[in-house]
Amino acid sequence: MRSMRRSSSSAPSIHRLVSSVSPDQGSGNPVTMQIAFVINELIRPSEVFILNQITGLIDRGHSIDIFAYPMDDDDGPVHDDVRRYRLDRLSFPHPEVPSHKWLCRFQAGWATLLRLVHRPGMTIRTLRHFLTRPEGFLYPEYRIALSLIRRSYDVVFCHYGPNGNFATFLKQVDPKARLITVFHGYDYQLAVGEQRDMYRDLFRQADLILANSPSTRNRVIELGADPDSVRIHPMGIDLARFPPLSRPAKSPDESLRILTVARYVPKKGLDYGIRAFQNVKGRYPNRKLSYDIIGYGPEQESLQRLIDELGLAPSVSLLGPRTNEQVIARMAGADLFLLPSILEPLGVVLLEAQAAGLPIVATETDGIPFAVVPGRSALLVPPADADALAEGLCRLIDNPQTWPEMARVGREHVQAHFDIQRLNDALVALFEDLVGRKNPRNSARGINPAAESADNTK
C-alpha cells in the first residue's frame, strides 16, 4: 500500500469549455454529490492543481472527503486555501499501522467493530474481500479501506494510478460508487518490466480514466487501457491569481532574472539548467544575470555542489520551497522562465508562467508541447541538452522585442484551455453524467461532444 505514496493512438481534442464561474459563485448551493478524493498527501506545494479541484467542487456545493497520508514536515509550506477552507475537517489521514503483529491485529479488529456499528453490510463485504483476495490480507490496506467506507460516495476520485489500484476494491463492495482515476505521469512510469500489468484490474473496473495530457493518454493506452474509457482532462490554474503584467523590453545593460520552479529530482533536469546558465553567463560577461530555482527534493545537496563547483554561487540560488503566493510574486519579478525537464507529463508550472506573462524556454518532451504554444509562447529544445537550453535563452535575451507577443499568446492559451473554473465546470458535468448512467463505462466516450483542438503536438 505504501506504493500509493511517492513512490498508440492519436491524441483526441480537448473539450471546449464555454462557461466560467467565479470562485464564490457556487457557495450556498445545495449539496448534490458526495465525492471522495483519494490522493497521496494533503496538500503538497507541487500539487496545487489538486487543491484547486477540491476547493472548486466545494464552491459548487458538493460534499468532499479527502483520504491521504499526512504531509511530511519537509514538504514545504501549507497553501492558504488549506486553512481558508479548513480542509483538515474534511481530511481522513491514512492510519499508521504498528509493527507489532498482535497490536496490529487488535487495532484492525477494533476498527472493524466500530465500522460494523454504522455500516455492517459494507464492513462485512470489505472484510470478506480482503480475506479472500489472491495477494493475501494486508493490514495497512485494510485499515485504509475501513476508513474509505465510512459512507457511500457518488464518485471516488483518485489522483495517480496506485491510488486508483487500491480503490478498485470499492467496485466489489459498493457497486454504486463511480471510480475515476487521473494519471499524471509518475504513475505510468511505474509500470515497467514485471510491473507492466500493474493497472490491469484498474483498467477493467474503473468507470473512467482521465489523463492530464495527450502524451499521458497515449502511455496509459499502451499499458492496456481501453481507448474509449480514457479521456483528457488537464490540470488547470486560477487565472485570477495572475494579474496581467506588462514587461518592457530590457536594454543590454540592465540586469536579467531567470526563474525555474521544479522539484529537486533528476527528471526535472535541473543540472542541465544550471550548466545552461553557466553557458549563458559566459556569453554576457558584463551583464548582471541571476538564476533562481524554487523547489524541494532529495537532489538539493548535489545541485548545490554543482553550483559551487561551477563557481556560480553568487548568481544561482536554490531558494527551497515557497508558497503559491510567493511563487507568483517571484514570477512577477522574473524576466524569463526556464524548465529543463527530462520527463514532464504536463508541466502545470508552465501554465502559471504563461499566465504571468513570462517568455519560456523548455524541453520538447511528453506533455510540454500540449501545455504551451511551441515557438510562440515558448521556445522548445531537446531534453538533456544544456547547450540547446543555453541557445534558447540567448535567443530570447537577444530579442526582447518578442517578449510581449509571447506573453500575450501564452496567457490566451491558458485562458482558453487551462482555466480552472471552466475545467471544474467540465469535471462536475462529467461526474453528474457518470452518476446518472446505469452503465457508465459504455457511455464514457463523448460525455461532452463539443470540442476544439488544443493539441499542439500535431
N, C-alpha and C positions, 0 to 999 in steps of 0.2 A: 504493500500500500504506500510505502514511502516513495515509490516511484512517481506518485502523484505530485510530489514536491519536486522542485527544480530538477530536478534531475534532467496513350496520350491522346489527349483530347483537346480540342481548341477551346480557348477561354471564352466564356459567354459574356454578353454585355451586362453591365451593371444596371440595376433598376433605376429608372428615372424617379427622383424623389421630388415631388412637386409641392408639398406642404411644409410649412415651418411653424414651430410652436416655441414660444418664449419659455425660458426655464421655469417660470412660476405659473404659467397659464393652466397647467393641469392640476395644480394643488386644489384640494377640496372636492375633486370628483369622487364618486362612489367607487369602492374597490371592485374591480371586475375580474382580476385574475390573481391567483396565488402562485408566486414564482419563486423557485429555489435556485440560487446561484451557487454552483459548486466550483470553487476556484482554488488556486494554490495557497495564497496568503492574503491577508487583509491589511491594507492595500499597498502593494509595493510602489515606490515612487515611479518606477518604469512602467507601471500598468494603470496609469490614469484613465486609459481608454475603457477599462472595465468599470472604474468608478463612475465615469460619465454615463455608462449604460444603467448602472444601478440607480443613480440619482435621477436620471431621466425617466425611468419607469416609475419611481416613487412620485415624481412630479406629475405623472399622468394618472395617478390614483391607484396604482397596483400595489399589492402587498408583497414585500420582498423578505426572504430569509437568506442569509449568507452562511455557507459552510466552507471553512478553510482552516488551515493551520495558522496559529498566531504568528504575527510578523516578527522576524528576528530583530534583536536590538540594533544590529549593524546594517539594517536595510534602509536607513535614512529617515528623514523627517516624515511625519504624517501629514497628508493633504488636509487643508482646511475643511473640505466638504465632508471628510470622515467625521469631524467634530460637529459641523453645522447640521448634518443630517442625523447625528447621533447613531451612527451605524453600529456602534458597539451593542446597542439594544437589539439590533436585527441579526447579530452575528452569533454563530454557534461553533466555537472553536473545536477542532477535532480533539478528542480526549487523548491524553497521554496514557500509554499502556505500560504498567510496571513490568520490569524484567522478571520479577519473582513469579514463578508459574502459578502457585496457589493463590497469591494475591490477585493475579491477573484473572484467574477463573472466578474468584469471589466477586470482583468488580463487574465482570461480564454478567454473572448471574444476577447480581443486584440490579444492574441496569436493565436486564431483561424483565425482571419482576415489575420494576417501575413502569416500563413501557407497556407491559401486559395490562396494567390497570386501565390505561387510557385507550389503547389500540390493540386489543387482544388478537383479533384475526390477522392484522398486518404483522404483528410481532411473531406469531406462530409461523406464518408463511416465510418471514425473513429468516428465522432460526432454521427452519427446515431447508431453505435454500443454501445457507452456509454450511450446514452439516452434510449435505449430500453432493455438493459440487466436486468435480474431479480434482481440483487443485488442493482440496482439503480445507479445514477450518482454520482461519486466520483471525486471531483476536483483534488486532488493530482494525482490520476492515469491518469486522462485525460490529465493533463499538461505534464506528463512524456510521454504519448502516442504521443502527438503532437511533442515532441522532437524526438521520435524514428522514426517517419515517414518523417523526413526531406529529406530522399532519399530512393530509393529502395535498398534492400540488397539481395545478393545471399544467405547468411547464417546469421541467427540471432542466436548467440551462447551464451546461458545463463548459467552462473555458479550459482548453487543452485536452488532447486526446486521452491521456491517462486518467483524468477525472471522469471523462465520458465512459471509459472502460469500466471503471468502478461502478458507476451509476446504472449500468445495464441490469443489475440485479432488480431494479425497480420494475422493469418490464415483466418480471416474473411474479412479483408480489403485489403490484399495483398497476394493472394494465391500462388504467385510465390516464395515467401520467404520460405526458408527451416529453420525450427525451430528445434534446437538441444539444449537439456538441460543436464547439467552434475550434477549428485547427488554426494555429498561429505560426508554426514553423519548427520550433524545437521538438514538438511532439512527433511530427512525421520523420524527423531526423533520428528519432529513437528506433524506428522500425527498420533495422538493418540486420543482415545475417540471419541468425536463428530467430531474431525477434521480428522478422519481416511481417509475419501474420499476427502480430500482437493486437491489431484492431479488428480482427475478423468478426468477433461477436458484436462489437460496437457497430460495424458497418451493416450487420444483418439486423440488429434490433433497434437502432436509433431511428426516430421518426424523421430526422433531418440532420444533415451535416452541413455546417457553414464553414467557409474558407475566407481568410482575410484578404486574399488576392487571387488573381488568375493563376499565378505560379503555385500557390499553395493548393488550389483546387486540382491542378494537374498532378501534383505529387500525391495527393490523397487518392485520386482515381487510380494512379499507378499502383498503389498499395492494395487495391481491390474494392474500393467503394463504388457503388452503382452511380454512374454519372448523373442519372436523373434525380438522385437524392442529395447531390452536393451543390450547394448554392453559394454564390459570392455575397458576403456581407462584410465590407471593410470596417475597420475601426474608424472612429471619427473624432473630431475635436470641437470644442466650443469656440466658435469664431468671436464671440463677444469678449473673450479674454484677450484677444489680439487686435487692439485698435489699429487701423491702417496707419502706416508710418511713411513719411517721405524722406528718403535718404539722398541728399545731394551728392553729386559726383565729387570724389576727393581728388585733390591735386597730388602730384608725386611726392611732395614734401610733407604731407600730412600722415599721421600715424594710422595704422590699419589693424583692425582686430578680427581674428578668425576664431570661430567657435565650433566646438563639437559637443554633442550631448549623446552619451552612449555608455552602456555598462562596460566595466573594465574586464572584458573577457576576450579570448582570442578571436572569435568570429567577427568582432567589431573592427578588427584590423587597425587598431589604434597605433601600433608600432609603425605601420606604413604611413599613417597620417603624420606622426612625429618626424619620420625621415623625410617625408614630402615637405614639411615645414622647414626643415634644415636646408633643403634644396632651394626653396623659395627665398629664404633669408639670405642665402649666398648670392642670389641674383640681384637683390636690392640691399646692398651693404650699408647704404646711407639712409635707409628708411626705417622708421621705428615700427616693427611688426610684433604682434603678440598672438599667442595661440592658447586659448583656454579650453580645457576638457572637463566637462561636468559629468559625473557618474560615480559608480562604486563597483567593487568586484574584486576577485582574487588576483587580478593582474596588476594591482596598483603598485606594488613594490618593484616588480620587474619593469614596468613602464617608467617609474621614477629613476631607476638605474639607467635606463636607456637615455632619458633626458639628460642626466648628469654626464654620462659617457660622451654624449654629443656636444656637451658644452652649451646646452640650450636652457639651463635652469632659469636665467633671468627672463627669458621670453616665453617659455612654455610652462603652464601651470595646470596641475591636476587639482581641480577645485573640490573634488569629492561630491557627495550627494547634495542636492538642493531641492527645495520645494518647487512645485509647479509655478508658483508666482515668481520665485527667484529665477527660474529658467526663462520665463517670459521676459523678465527685466533684462537678463543677460542678452537675450536675442534682440531686444530693442536697442541695446548699446553696441551690438556687433556690426561688422560690415559684410562679412562673408560667412557662409556655413559650409562645413566640411563633414561628410560622412563616409569614412573609408572602409565600410563593412565588406567582409569577405562573403558572409551569408546574411541576407536581410529579407525575410518573407514579405514585409510591407514597409516598415520604417515610419511609425507614427510621428517620430520627431521631425521627419521631412515635411509632414503636413503642418506641423507647428512652425517650422522655419519658413515655409511658404506663406502661411498666414501672417507671419511677422514681416514679410516683405524682404526676406534675405535671399540674395543670389546664392546658388548652391553648386558645389562640386561634390559628386557622389559616384559610387561604383555602379556599373551596369550589371546587377546581379539580382536574381529572384524577383521579388515584388517591387523593387525600386522604380523600374520604368512605368509601373502602374501608379505609383504614389506621386510622381512628378510628371511634368511635360518635357520629355527629353529634348535637349537643345534649346528650349525656350524658357523654362523656369529653372532648369538645372543642366549643367554640363556633366555627362556621364562618361566614365573612363573604365577600363578593365580593372577588376579587383586584384588585390595583392600586387600592386604596381605603384611604388612610391614616386617614380619618375612621371608616370601618367597623371597621378594626383597633382604633382607639382606643376605640370604643364597646364592642367585645368585651372589651378589657382592663378598662375601667372597670366593666363588669358583674360581672366576676369579683372585682375589688378591692372592690366594694361588697357582695358576697355571699360572704364567705369561708366561711360555713357550708355552701356547696355543694361545697367543695373535697374533703372526704373521700369523698363519694359519687362524684365524678368520677374520683378516683384509683382507687377500687375497680372501677368499671366499665371503666376503661382497662386496668388490669392484667389483669383477667379476659378482656378481649377479646384482648389479646396472647397470653395463655397458651393460649387456645382455638384461635387461628388462625395465630399467627406464632412459635411456639416452634421454634427452630432444630433441636432434637433431633427433634421429630416431622416437621418438614419434610425433614430429611436422611434420615429413615427412608423417607419417601414418595419422595424422589429416588432412593434406592437401589432401591426396588421398581420404579420407573419404568424405570431403567437395565436392571435384570435382565429385565424384561418385554420391552423392546425387543431386547436381545441374544439372547433366547431365541426370537424370532419370525423366520420366514423373510421375511415381508413386513410390516415394522413400520409402514410408512405406512398400510396398510389396517387396522391394529389399534390405532392411536394413540388412537382415541376410546374412552373408557371403560376405561382401564387400571385405575383404581381406582373402581369404580362406586359404592361407598358414599360419600355426600356429604351435607353440610348447608350451608345458605346462610350465607355470611359476607359477602355483598354488601350493603353498607349504602347503596348508591347508588339502590336502588329506592324 
